[in-house]
Amino acid sequence: MKNVKLIAVLAAPVSALLIVAGTQATVGAMAGTVVEGTAATDATTAASADSILQCGWRIAGVSSTISLANEDTTLEYTGSSYSLAGTDDAINVYLSGSDAEDTRCSFYNDYKGAQVKVGWDGTTFTSRTAANADDSSLSWNVSDSPLGISYTDADCSVDWTTESALNISGAFSTGSEVVPAAILATSVDTSAEYNPSAKTGPTFPKCGFAASYSTAIPSGKTPSAPGSTYSFTGPELSTTLVLEP
């Protein structure tokens, strides 16, 4: 902030001295006397102040595709249960004034928390081969072999609430979504813990976590093309960042 000095001029008129001279015989006076002074001058004031960016919540690191595989890459499906697993280990929710983390910002007294919500669409892992996109002989539904999701707190600052696990075993319904990470607005509005606008050493509420996915091709299935490599497309997961009032 710049300091502004206010300057004022006080107009102080100065009266001319009227001189009267005379004798017993005659009296004379100086004619045409002029009164001089200082005229008033208007003064204007000016100031300037830089503003800071507004705080906003952002999420990064959510993979668009989760690849599931057996931990033994040489193992084939033989009709027995075949485990599949994958990880998305770099999800990060953070508060910042820009897409770059830790950019100084202000809520301007409108504090908002954040929730990460995960929902899903579809209940089937549909199989195919490179030669036949319609080969669904190894397809399965999550009601037969659920899709498990486990969340691990990798680096969440204080006041975050995290959920540890979810099993998807049926169709999505209202209320079925999971909230792996959330922080209330009342927790964000705590200068003792977070001060994103501080000129020196600003602090930001953020949460890093990992998601581990697991399922299995059920036992008892017979491929239509034995010896082929099968690929699967499973339920679509939607990760949404919403504000928490």
N, C-alpha and C positions, 0 to 999 in steps of 0.2 A: 504494500500500500504506500502511495506517495503522500508526503505531508504537504499541506496547502496553507500558505500564509495569507491571511486577510489583511489588506492594507487600506486604511481610510485616511482621507485628507480633511482636516478641519479648516473651514474657511473662517479666517479672523480678519474682518474689515478693519482697516486702519483709518481713523478720521484725520483729515487735514487740520492743522492748527490754524485757527482764525486769529489773525494778528490785528489788533486795533491800536492805532497810534493817534495821538492828538495833543493839542496844547490848549491853553486857556482861550485862545483866540479862535481856533478852528478845530473842527473834528473831521478826520478823514478815515475812510475804510477801504480795504483792498477789495476790489470788485473781481468777479469771475473766478472765485475760489473753486478748485476741483477736488472732489473726494475720490481717492484711489483705494483699491483693495484687491484681494485675491478671489477670483471666481471659483465656484464649487465645481469639482470634477467627479464624474461618476466612476465607480470601480466595479468590475465584474469578477466573479470567482469561477474557477474551473477545477475539475478533479478527474482522475481516471482510476480504474480498478480492473484487474484481470479476473476472469471467472475460471472455475475449475470444471472439468468434465463431470457429467452426471454418472453415478454408479449404475451398473447394470450387471445382471447375472448371465453367465455364459457356460456352456458345456462343450467339452472337446474330448476327442479320443474314442468316441463310440464307433466301432467298426461297422461298416455297411454289410459285411459278410462274415459270419462266424464259421470257420471250417472245423468240422468234427472228424476225428480219426481215432483208430485204435492205437494205444500206446506202443503196441508191437506192430510196426509197419510191414512185417513179413507174414503176419497172421491173416488167413483167409476165413471167410464165412463158411462153416461146414454144416450148418443146420443147428448149431448150438448158439446160445445168446452171445452176441458180438458187441462188446462195449465200444462206445464212441465218446470222445470228450474234446473240449476246446476251451480257450480262454480269451477274454478281452481284458487285458490287464493295465490299460492306460487311460481309464475314464477319469476325467477331472472336471469338477464343477467349481467355478471361481467367480469372485466379484472383482470388477475392474472398470475403469473408465473407457477401455477400448478392447479390441480382441486380444491384445497383448496382456499377459498377466501382470498384476501389480502396477497398473497405471493409476496414478493418483486420481481420486474422484470424490464426489460428495453426493449424499442422498438428498440434500436440500430439504431435510426434515421429513421426507416421504420414505420411511424405512420399509423395505420389503425383504422377506425371507425367500427361500426357494425350496422346491420339491422336485426330485427326479422321479418320474412315474414310468413304469414299464408295463405295457399291455401286449397282447398278441392276437394274431389273426390266423386262423387255420389250426388243425389238429393232426395233420397227417404228414409223415415223411414219405414222399413219393419217389419211387426208384425209377431208374432209366439206365440204358447202356448207350455207348457211343453209336452202336449200330441200330438201336431201336429206342427211340424216345418214349414209346408207349409201353415199354416193358415194366410193368408195375408189380412183378411177381414178388419182390422183396419189400414192398411198401408196408408200412404199419401205422397205426393210430396211437396217439399219446395215451389213450385209455388202456392200451395193451402194454406199452412201454413208455412211461412218462418222461418228459424233458425236465431235468432238474437244473436249477440255477442257484449257485451259491455266490454270495457277495462277501468280499473281504475288504475291510477298511484298510486302505494302504497308507493314507496320510490325511486324515480329517482333523481340522482344528476343533477346538472345544465347541460344545453346544450343538454339534450335528447329531441327528438320530439316524442310525443305520439299521437296515433289516438284513438278516443273515442268509435266508434261503427261501426258495419257492419251488414248488413242483407243479408243472403244467400237465394236467392229466385229463383235461376236458376243454370244451369250447369256452372262449372268452365270454364273460358276462359282466355286467356293471358291478363294480366293486371287486372284481377279480384282479385288477391291476395291483402291482406291488410297488412300494416306495422304498428303493434301496438307500436313499439319502435325503434328508430334509433338515432345514434350519428355520426357526421361527423369526419373524420380524423383530420380536421383542428381544431376541438374542443378538441380532445384528446391531440393534440400537444400544450398544454397551461400549462406551468409549474406553472403558478400562481394559477391554479385550481387543476391540477392533477400532482402528482410527485410520481409514483409508485416505483421509485428506491431510494427514500430518505432513508438514514440510520436510521433516526429518524422520526417517524410520517409519513410514506408514505401514499399517498392518491390515490384512485382508482375511475374511473368512473364506476358506476353501476346503474342498473335500476331494481327495483322490481315492478311488476304489477299483477293485478288479471284479470281474464277473466270470465264473467258471461254469461251463455248460456240460451236461452229461446225459446220455441216454443209451439205448442198446437196440440193435436189431433183434427182435424176439426169436426164440428158438422155434424149430418146427417148420421153417419156410424152405421152399425149394425154388431155386432160380430157374427161370425159363431158358436161360442161356448159361449153363454151367461153364466155368472157366473165363467168363467175361468180367470186366471191371464195372461195378455198379456205382452210380452216383445218386445222391438223394437231395431233394429240396424239402426243407421242413417248414414249420410255422414261421410267420413273419413277426418279429418282435419290434415294437415301437417304443422308443425312449423319448420322453417329452420332459422338457424343463418348464415348470410353471412357477409363477410367483406365489409366495405365501404371505398373506396379509398379516 
